[in-house]
Amino acid sequence: MTYFWAFVVGGLLCTLAQLVLDLTPPRFTQGHVMVLFVVLGAIAGGLGVYRPLVELAGAGATIPLPGFGFALVEGAMKGAPQGLAGILTGGLAATALGLTVAVLGGLLTALLFNPKG
């Protein structure tokens, strides 16, 4: 059932993102949708709404962009007892692997492929 819920929740999140892109004015770009979903994930994580979704769907909820916002908030909340520095570093520590993979993936792609002019 874990795979089923991961597929359903991840698919619904991606479908929602596509609907936002399709149904909003053209000036609402993919970047806007990415930021919107990260912020919504952070808000839902801060309110305690996203945790049950993560427990139900696993990677179906943590891999899409709202999961990144959720991870930032979770890390910041874990670091909060250490003060402002803990809040800032907690979010970065919680998302360090994802950020590293994204940067290295972008670097590898840039090295292997030529951009179209």
N, C-alpha and C positions, 0 to 999 in steps of 0.2 A: 504493500500500500504506500510505502514511502516514495517509490518511484512514481506512482500514479499521482500523488499529491504534489510532488515536485514538478511534474509535467503540467498539471492543471494550473497551479499557482504561477509558475514561471511563464506559461503560455498566456495566462490572463494579464499578467503585468506587461508583457510585450505587446499584447493586443491593445491594451489600454494606451500604451505609448504610441502605437501606430494610429489609433483613433484620434488622439490629441493632435498628431501631425496632420492627419487628413482633414480634420474638422475645424482647425483654427486658421486665421488669416495667414497668407504666405510669409509675412514677416516673422512668424513664429517658427524659428528654425530648429534643426536637430539639436543644436547646442542649448537652446531654451528648454527643450524637452528633457535633455539630460540633467540640467541644473534643477529643473522642477522636480524630477523624480528623486534626485539625491536629497533635496530639501524635504520633500514629503516623507521619504524614508527616515530622515533624521527626526522630523516632528513626530511621526508615528512611533519611532523608537523611544523618544523622550517621554511620550505619553503612556508608554507600556503597551501599545496596541500591536506593534510589529513582532514582539517576542513570541506570542502564541502562533503567529503565522510561520515564523522560523522553525518553531518546534514541530509544527504540522508538516511543512513542506521541505525543510532542510535547504538543500542547494537551490531549490526552485524559488526560494525567497531571499537567499543570501547572495546569489550570483548576479541577478539583475541590479540595476542602479539604485533602487530604494534600499537594497541590502548594504550598499556602500555607505549611504547616509546613516543607516542603522548602526553599522560597525563604528563609524566615527563617534556617534553619541555614546554607544556602549563603552568604548575606550575612554572617552572623556569622563564619563561617570565613574569608571573604575579609578581614574587618576585624580578625581576631584578631591579626595582627602589630603592630597599633597599640595593643594593650592592651585594657583593659576598655571604654574609650570606643569603640574600634573594633568590638568585639563587639556592643555595644548599638546603635550607629548603623548598622553594616553590615546587620543584620537589618531595620531600619526602612527603610534606603535601598533594599534589594532588594524590598521589598513596598510601597513608597510609592505606586506607580501603582494597584495593586489597592485599597489603602485609600482613596485619593482618589476613585476611581470609586464605591466603595461608599458613601462619605459623601455625595458629590454626587448619586448615584442616590436615596439615602434622602431627601435634602433636596428634590429635584425631585418625588418621589412625594408627600411631605408637602404640598408647595405645590399640586399639581395635583388631589389627591383628598381627599375628606372621610372621616375614619375613621367606621366604624359604631359606634353607641353601644350 
